[in-house]
Amino acid sequence: MSATGNASGQKMLQKLRPLVCAGQVIGWPLWVFTALIAWAGYFTHVAGFGLYGDDVAFIGTALNRPWGEEWAWVNFCFTKWPQGRPLGMGLNLSLLPYLVGKSGGLLALHLFGLVVFATNGYLLARLSNRFLSLAGVYGVAAFYALAPVAVVQAQLVFAYNTQISLLCALLSAFAAIHGRWLWYVAGVVVTTLMGEPASVAALLLPFALTLEWRKRQWMGYPLRTILLWIGSVATVLVLRVRIGDPWGQERVGELFGHPAEVARRALMAAGTGTVTQFKLIGERIMVPWHHVSGESVVVFLAVGSAVTLLFQFGHRLIRPKNSSPVQVPTAPNGAAVKLGSWRVFVAGALVLAGAYASFFRAPWFPGTWSTGFMSGLHCVPSAGGALCIGFAVDRMTLVNWRGAQFALRILLGATLGSLAAFGSIVQQDYCGVWRFQKTFWRAFDQLCEDAGERTFVVVVDRKLPHFRYTDCFSWTSEITPGALYDYNAVVASASDRPARSPLQIPPSVILCAPTLAETISLRDGHFQWKPTDYFMLPKSAEQQPQDGNVIVLERTATGWTRWQGTAAVEGGTLRLKSSQPAVRPPLRPLARYYALASPAGRER
């Protein structure tokens, strides 16, 4: 029976090996594998995801617009180039989420982000297919899907802007490798019009994967790639200066105004960012073992055992290392290009360093952020990290010590299982923040009904829940009241002067220190905001606290409460805004995602 079983197994392997060598298991099975791994790590709680960080400013604003306003905004982006990124601002962060969100709500928005994320992992692995064994290719996909450094998988601005721009960069790399130069130029231009870091990957990937180092073959693919990339990016930068707004022009000016300083900061960011990448990977593999929970154990066992079995079965299908060299179909002069797995490592290292170097500007510099919105700077570099780790997995297949291969597969499964378990912890944080946000804005709806123009709702940092990988509040809390309520309609209906302009400064919510004395000071008879470690949008002289325009909210064991009377500040006492008749502005479309009450007549 045993001999029969072995014979059957050998026949099955003989049938499967041609499929592997033909690349057929690198098609849809690879994408499904990547999507499942990404889902297990960062999207099993997708139904509990919401809006975080900059999502309100971009995605939320788009969801509030009627179609006419949305189309007008897209037209504005394509003609005025806000931030110098017309496609990023007009398509990625507005029109596309508008169409997806209006069709399927928040769940559809996040599922679309999962599809883009998985597709990037798939394309990255496909790029390495000509260079690595099957184990290495699937290793690239798995490590990209579970990359633990950029903990922003649930933040829509990164799914729709950074990940889509990386998608375009990967497609342009494919175009360059296959000699489709017009498509390559188009891909580089589109990528740069979305975001600069991914554009760096569009240069370095095809450059490293086509350069023949030993023959010093600079003519042909590598040199052509460099020249076309420089020409494409330079054209975009010139147009950004001529068409773009001051913010986009400032970026170009900073790039060329002080080249020596830019080079110094870029090199420093490349070094510190790369060290941070691998340092956080090592640390976060161990996080699930420091914060053990039932869910993390289940995820670890499920992903770890599945990956171990996959590599244990699939190792026999690995393309032999002594097989004939693979050829790039459109290699220079039709000559064969000998490919080695070291190319993948070089490409990964270049993308790591190059992408981090592009973050030479504040506040991203020097690339050491590890949590929250700012950790999104690691999204593009994580593609380089995945290539480097895929190379290491490929090297593992060369170990011929007795029993070592099986032990290495168990180690690989345990590593990926731990990363997936870490992802489940990150998911819990994001779900917890969304629940907290909905609870807070319902309290705001009840306790701050009288908040009107130039009202500051200050949230003291006491007894707030702690989340390790994201934040309860962000700078967008200041603009969220205007995104949830149509205060303009209230002013227009209450005004007895038709010529009066609509409300200019809606209420804003500001997270401050545990006491008001650390946030507000009284000097020369005037109140003013104090510099603190809490992020706050810049405030003009007219946007300072005054007697009667500040509401203070505090979270207690029984819920949210509103302070009454006066509050001590540095140098004096501030008279808080007293409760007055409710303003009751109409709700905007975004309010339904926060589960705000919608009494008759409040919907816009």
Secondary structure by P-SEA (a helix, b strand, c coil): caaaaaaaaaaaaaaaaaaaaacccccaaaaaaaaaaaaaccccccccccccccccccaaaaaaccaaaaaaaaaaaaacccccccccccccccaaaaaaaacccaaaaaaaaaaaaaaaaaaaaaaacccccaaaaaaaaaaaaacccccccccccccccaaaaaaaaaaaaaaaaacaaaaaaaaaaaaaacccaaaaaacaaaaaaccccccccccccaaaaaaaaaaaaaaaaaaaaacccaaaaaaaaaacccaaaaaaaaaaaaaaaaaaaaaaaaaaaacccccccaaaaaaaaaaaaaaaaaaaaaccccccccccccccccccccccccccaaaaaaaaaaaaaaaaaacccccccccccccccccccaaaaaaaaaaaaaaaaaaaaaccccaaaaaaaaaaaaaaaaaaaaaaaaaaaaaaaaaaaaaaaaaaacccccccccccccccccccccccccccccccccaaaaaacaaaaaaaaaccccccccccccbbbbbbcccccccccccccbbbbccccccccccccccccccccbbbbbbccccbbbbccccccccccccccccccccccccccccccccccccccccc
